[in-house]
Amino acid sequence: MSSWLKLPIHHPERFSRSWRHRACKVNRTAFWAVIAFTVVIILHSLLRHTRKDYAHLTSISNITAHFQWASDASHNASAALDADSEYELGTNGTRRANAVLLMLVRNSELESALTSVKELEERFNTRFGYPWVFLNEVPFTQEFKEQMSSVISGPVSFGLIPAEHWYQPDWIDEEKAAASRAQMVAENVVYGGSVSYRNMCRFNSGFFYRHPLVLRYKWYWRVEPNVHFHCDTDYDPFLFMEENDKVYGFTISLYEWPKTVATLWDAVKEFIIANPQYLAPNNSMNYLSHNGGADYNMCHFWSNFEIANMELWRGEAYSSFFEHLESKGGFYYERWGDAPVHSIGAGLFARKDQIHFFDDIGYQHDPFQHCPRDANVRRERNCTCNPFASFDYNAYSCLRKWEEVLRS
C-alpha cells in the first residue's frame, strides 16, 4: 500500500496523557496569573493607604484632570452633580457625609491658597476625596483653575459670588459708613478702613451657604489661604459631627476687638427679646456673656476654621437673626465680623453640647495656632506643631471660658 494511503494510528493512552499535560500547563499558567494579579492588587491597596502621593496620583479625579479642564463654574457644578454616585464613598472606601471643603479666595492669592489646599489634601483629603468649592467676587482665571485642580484629589468647582451678596447695599448711608471707617483708621483698628473686608464679613455671615454651588451640601469645612494643618486627620470629622449630634466645630477661641462691634450686642438683645422662642435649651449664653446676657464679653470662635452644619445657618432662627442684624447696617457702620456673628448664632441657637472643640486637629492661622494637647495624639497623627506655642491658654484665649461652660 502506498505510503500516502497510510493513516496515523492514535493510541488512546498517549492521547490522554498529552491532553492532561496540556491541561496542567494551562492550569499552572492560570494559577500564576491569578497569583500575580492578587499581588498587584494587594500592593496597590497598600500603597493607596500608606503613600498619600500615590493615592493622589492614582485617583480617578487626578487622572481625568490631565485630560480635560472644567471651563466654568456651571460646567464644574453639573459635572459634580452627575458624579454623585461615584463619590458616595471616600477614596478609602468608607462612607462619606454630604460635605464640601470651602474657600473664599482671590485670583491674586493663588500661591497662598495652594499652600493651604496642598496641606489639607495631604493631611486629610487624599483619604476621603471630598469635593472643593472655591468662591470669588470676580471670575477665576484659567491659571487659577488649572493649578488648583491639579493638586486636588476630589471634584472641584469654581463659583462667582452674586453682586447682591457681596457689595455694600444701596440703602447703606455711605457718608455715615465712610465716617466710621475714617474713625477706625485713626484708632488703628485692623481693616478699619477696608470696604472689601466688610463685604467679606457680611458674605460669610449670611450668604455663603446660599450660593448655588454650596446649596446641595449639608456640611462644610472652611479653609482660608495661607493656613497650615499640622497633624494628620485619619478619621472623617464630618461623620463624627453627624453621628454625635454636633453642629459647629472650632479650634481657636479668642476675644473680639470691642471697637468693631460696639452696638452688636444691643442688636442681639433686641432680637432675643422679640424672639425668645428661638433660644436653644442649655445654650452657650454663659460663654458669650459674664452676666446672663446683659453684656457681651467679646468671646468668639475664630471662624477662619469652621467645620459646621449649614442647616444651622439655613434654619429659621439664624435666618431671622441675620436679617435683623442686616437691617442695622452694622457690617458697614461698624465692622461686625462673621466670627462673632457665627459664634453668637451657634451659641444661642444650638445646645452647648452640639459645639465641638477639635483638639486633635493641629491648625495655624497667623499669628495664632492650636496644637493637640495630648502627646499621644501628636505622635500618632504625625504633628509638626509645638504645643508650647499653642494659643489655647493664652491670656487672650477664651478656651478656658468655653471649658467652664461645658462643665457647668
C-alpha positions in Angstrom: 0.0 0.0 0.0 1.3 3.4 -0.9 2.7 5.4 2.0 0.3 8.3 1.3 -2.6 6.0 2.0 -1.4 5.1 5.5 -3.4 6.8 8.2 -1.9 7.8 11.5 -2.7 5.5 14.4 -3.8 7.2 17.6 -3.2 5.3 20.8 -5.8 6.2 23.4 -3.3 6.2 26.3 -0.9 8.5 24.5 -3.8 10.9 23.6 -5.0 11.0 27.2 -1.5 11.7 28.6 -1.0 14.5 26.0 -4.3 16.1 26.9 -3.6 16.0 30.6 -0.1 17.5 30.0 -1.6 20.4 28.1 -4.3 21.0 30.7 -1.7 21.0 33.5 0.3 23.6 31.7 -2.8 25.8 31.2 -3.8 25.4 34.8 -0.3 26.3 36.1 -0.3 29.4 33.8 -3.7 30.5 35.1 -2.6 29.8 38.7 0.4 32.0 38.5 -1.5 34.7 36.6 -4.0 34.8 39.5 -1.2 35.0 42.0 0.5 37.9 40.1 -2.8 39.8 39.8 -3.5 39.3 43.5 -0.1 40.6 44.4 -0.6 43.7 42.3 -4.0 44.4 43.9 -2.5 44.0 47.4 0.4 46.3 46.6 -1.9 48.9 45.0 -4.2 48.8 48.1 -1.3 49.1 50.5 0.3 52.0 48.6 -3.0 53.9 48.4 -3.4 53.6 52.2 0.2 54.3 53.2 1.5 56.7 50.5 -0.6 59.8 50.1 1.2 60.9 46.9 0.4 57.5 45.3 -3.2 57.7 46.4 -3.5 61.1 44.8 -1.7 60.2 41.6 -3.9 57.1 41.0 -7.2 58.8 41.9 -9.8 59.0 39.2 -10.1 62.7 39.6 -6.4 63.3 39.2 -6.1 61.1 36.1 -9.1 62.7 34.4 -7.9 66.2 35.4 -5.0 65.7 33.0 -7.3 65.2 30.0 -10.0 67.9 30.5 -10.2 71.1 32.5 -13.5 72.4 33.6 -14.2 75.6 31.7 -16.5 77.4 34.1 -18.5 77.2 37.3 -21.6 75.8 35.7 -19.7 73.1 33.9 -18.0 72.1 37.2 -21.2 72.2 39.1 -23.0 69.9 36.6 -20.1 67.5 36.5 -20.0 67.2 40.2 -23.8 66.6 40.3 -23.6 64.0 37.6 -20.8 62.2 39.6 -22.8 61.9 42.8 -22.8 58.1 42.7 -19.1 58.0 42.2 -18.4 60.0 45.3 -20.8 58.3 47.8 -17.7 56.6 49.1 -14.4 58.1 50.1 -11.1 57.2 48.3 -10.5 54.8 51.2 -13.8 53.0 50.6 -15.6 54.4 53.6 -19.0 56.2 53.7 -18.9 59.9 53.2 -21.0 62.7 54.5 -22.7 65.3 52.3 -19.9 67.8 52.8 -17.6 70.2 51.0 -14.3 71.9 51.6 -14.9 75.6 51.0 -12.6 78.5 50.3 -13.3 82.2 49.6 -10.3 83.4 47.7 -9.0 85.9 45.1 -7.0 85.1 42.0 -4.1 87.0 43.4 -4.0 84.6 46.4 -3.2 81.5 44.3 0.1 80.7 45.9 -1.1 81.0 49.4 -4.3 79.2 48.6 -2.3 76.3 47.1 -0.3 76.1 50.3 -3.5 75.6 52.3 -5.1 73.2 49.9 -1.9 71.0 49.5 -1.6 70.7 53.3 -5.2 69.7 53.8 -5.1 67.3 50.9 -2.0 65.6 52.3 -3.2 65.6 55.9 -6.8 64.6 55.3 -8.5 64.7 51.9 -6.5 62.2 49.9 -8.1 59.6 52.2 -11.6 60.7 51.5 -11.8 62.7 48.3 -14.2 65.3 49.5 -15.2 68.0 46.9 -13.8 71.5 47.0 -15.7 74.7 46.1 -13.8 78.0 45.5 -15.7 81.3 45.5 -14.7 84.7 44.3 -16.4 88.0 43.7 -14.8 88.1 40.2 -14.3 85.2 37.7 -11.4 82.8 38.4 -8.6 82.9 35.9 -7.8 79.8 33.8 -4.4 79.6 35.5 -6.1 79.6 39.0 -8.5 76.8 38.0 -5.8 74.6 36.3 -3.2 74.9 39.1 -5.8 74.3 41.8 -7.4 71.4 40.1 -4.0 69.7 39.7 -3.5 69.3 43.4 -6.9 68.2 44.5 -8.0 64.5 45.0 -11.8 65.0 44.6 -14.2 67.0 42.4 -13.6 70.8 42.3 -15.9 73.7 41.4 -15.3 77.4 40.9 -18.1 79.9 41.6 -18.8 83.6 41.1 -20.5 85.4 44.0 -23.7 87.2 43.1 -23.1 91.0 43.3 -26.0 91.5 45.7 -24.4 89.0 48.1 -21.0 90.8 48.1 -21.2 94.5 47.6 -22.4 97.1 50.1 -26.2 97.5 49.8 -27.5 100.7 48.2 -29.5 101.5 51.3 -26.4 101.9 53.5 -25.7 105.6 54.2 -22.2 105.9 52.7 -21.5 109.2 54.3 -22.1 107.6 57.7 -20.2 104.4 56.8 -17.2 106.5 55.5 -17.0 108.5 58.7 -17.0 105.3 60.7 -14.1 103.9 58.6 -12.1 107.0 59.0 -12.6 106.9 62.7 -11.4 103.3 62.9 -8.3 104.1 60.8 -7.5 106.9 63.2 -7.8 104.4 66.1 -5.6 101.8 64.3 -8.3 99.2 64.1 -7.2 96.3 61.8 -9.1 96.5 58.4 -10.8 99.6 59.9 -10.8 101.4 56.5 -11.5 98.4 54.3 -14.8 98.1 52.5 -13.9 94.8 50.9 -13.2 93.3 54.3 -16.7 94.3 55.4 -18.1 92.8 52.3 -16.3 89.5 53.2 -17.6 89.6 56.8 -21.2 90.2 55.6 -21.0 87.5 52.9 -19.6 84.9 55.4 -22.2 85.8 58.0 -25.3 85.4 55.8 -24.7 84.4 52.2 -22.1 81.8 51.5 -24.4 78.9 52.4 -26.9 80.2 49.8 -24.5 80.1 46.9 -25.8 77.7 44.1 -22.6 75.6 44.3 -22.9 75.2 48.1 -26.7 74.7 48.4 -26.5 71.0 47.7 -24.2 70.3 50.7 -25.1 70.0 54.3 -21.6 70.2 55.9 -18.6 72.4 55.2 -15.0 72.8 56.3 -14.0 76.4 55.9 -10.4 76.9 54.7 -8.5 80.1 54.1 -5.4 80.9 52.1 -2.1 80.7 53.9 -3.2 78.5 56.8 -1.5 75.4 58.0 -2.6 71.9 59.1 0.0 70.4 61.4 -1.4 66.9 62.0 -2.9 64.0 60.0 -6.6 63.7 60.3 -7.2 60.0 59.7 -10.9 60.0 60.5 -13.8 61.8 59.0 -14.7 64.9 61.1 -18.0 65.4 59.1 -19.2 61.9 60.1 -18.0 62.4 63.6 -20.2 65.6 63.8 -23.1 63.9 62.2 -23.0 60.8 64.3 -22.6 62.7 67.6 -25.3 65.4 67.0 -22.8 68.2 66.7 -23.5 71.3 64.5 -20.4 73.5 64.9 -16.7 72.8 65.4 -13.7 75.1 66.1 -10.0 75.0 67.0 -9.3 78.5 68.3 -11.3 80.8 70.6 -10.5 84.4 71.4 -11.7 87.9 72.2 -13.1 90.3 69.6 -11.9 93.9 69.3 -14.7 95.9 71.1 -14.4 98.9 68.8 -15.5 96.7 65.8 -18.8 95.6 67.5 -19.8 98.5 69.6 -23.6 98.0 69.1 -23.7 94.4 68.0 -24.9 93.1 71.4 -27.6 95.7 71.6 -29.0 94.3 68.3 -28.7 90.7 69.7 -30.6 91.6 72.8 -33.4 93.3 70.7 -33.7 90.0 68.7 -33.8 87.8 71.8 -36.5 89.9 73.5 -38.6 89.8 70.3 -37.9 86.1 69.5 -37.3 84.1 72.8 -38.7 81.0 71.1 -35.5 80.7 69.0 -33.2 80.2 72.0 -32.0 76.6 72.4 -32.3 75.0 75.7 -29.0 74.6 77.5 -27.3 77.1 75.1 -24.0 78.8 75.5 -25.1 82.2 76.7 -22.6 81.9 79.6 -19.7 81.6 77.1 -20.8 84.9 75.4 -21.7 86.9 78.5 -20.5 87.0 82.1 -23.7 88.5 83.4 -26.5 86.4 81.9 -26.8 88.3 78.7 -26.7 91.9 79.8 -23.3 92.5 78.1 -21.2 90.8 75.5 -17.8 89.6 76.9 -16.3 89.5 73.3 -15.6 85.8 73.3 -16.0 84.1 70.0 -14.8 81.1 67.9 -12.3 82.1 65.3 -14.2 81.4 62.1 -11.4 81.1 59.6 -11.5 77.4 60.8 -15.1 76.0 60.9 -16.5 72.6 60.4 -20.2 73.0 60.7 -23.7 72.0 59.6 -25.1 74.6 57.2 -28.6 73.7 58.3 -27.8 75.8 61.4 -27.4 78.9 59.2 -30.2 78.0 56.9 -32.7 77.4 59.7 -35.4 79.8 60.7 -33.7 81.0 63.9 -30.4 82.1 62.3 -32.1 83.3 59.1 -34.3 85.7 61.1 -31.3 86.6 63.3 -29.2 87.6 60.3 -31.9 89.6 58.7 -32.3 91.5 62.0 -28.5 92.2 62.0 -28.5 93.1 58.4 -31.2 95.7 58.9 -29.0 97.5 61.5 -26.2 98.2 58.9 -23.5 97.2 61.5 -21.4 95.3 58.9 -20.7 98.7 57.3 -21.4 101.3 60.1 -19.1 99.4 62.3 -17.1 96.4 61.3 -19.1 93.4 62.5 -17.2 90.2 61.8 -18.5 86.9 60.8 -16.7 85.3 63.7 -18.7 86.9 66.5 -21.9 86.7 64.4 -21.5 83.0 63.8 -20.4 82.4 67.4 -23.4 84.2 68.8 -25.7 82.3 66.4 -24.3 78.9 67.3 -24.1 79.9 71.0 -27.7 80.8 71.2 -29.5 78.6 68.6 -27.7 75.3 69.4 -27.2 73.4 72.6 -23.7 73.8 74.1 -23.1 70.1 73.7 -23.6 70.5 70.0 -20.5 72.7 69.7 -17.2 70.7 69.4 -13.6 71.7 70.1 -11.4 69.9 67.6 -8.5 69.4 70.0 -6.9 66.7 67.7 -6.6 68.9 64.6 -3.4 71.0 64.5 -4.2 74.3 62.9 -2.4 77.6 62.3 -3.7 80.9 61.1 -1.0 83.5 61.9 -0.5 84.8 64.4 -2.2 82.0 66.3 -2.1 78.3 66.3 -3.7 75.3 68.0 -1.7 72.2 68.8 -3.2 69.0 70.2 -2.7 68.8 73.9 -2.3 65.0 74.1 1.2 63.9 73.4 -0.1 60.5 72.2 -2.3 62.3 69.6 0.6 64.4 68.4 2.7 61.3 67.9 0.0 59.2 66.3 -1.1 62.0 64.0 2.5 63.0 63.0 2.0 66.5 64.2 4.7 69.1 63.5 3.4 71.8 65.8 4.9 72.9 69.1 2.4 72.5 72.0 4.1 75.3 73.9 3.3 77.7 71.1 -0.4 76.8 71.2 -2.8 79.7 71.8 -5.2 77.6 73.9 -4.4 79.1 77.3 -3.0 82.4 76.2 -4.4 85.4 78.1 -6.4 86.4 75.1 -7.9 83.0 74.5 -11.4 82.1 75.5 -10.9 78.4 75.7 -10.9 78.3 79.5 -14.2 80.1 79.4 -15.6 77.5 77.0 -14.4 74.6 79.1 -16.0 76.1 82.2 -19.3 76.5 80.3 -19.2 72.8 79.2 -18.6 71.7 82.8 -21.4 73.7 84.2 
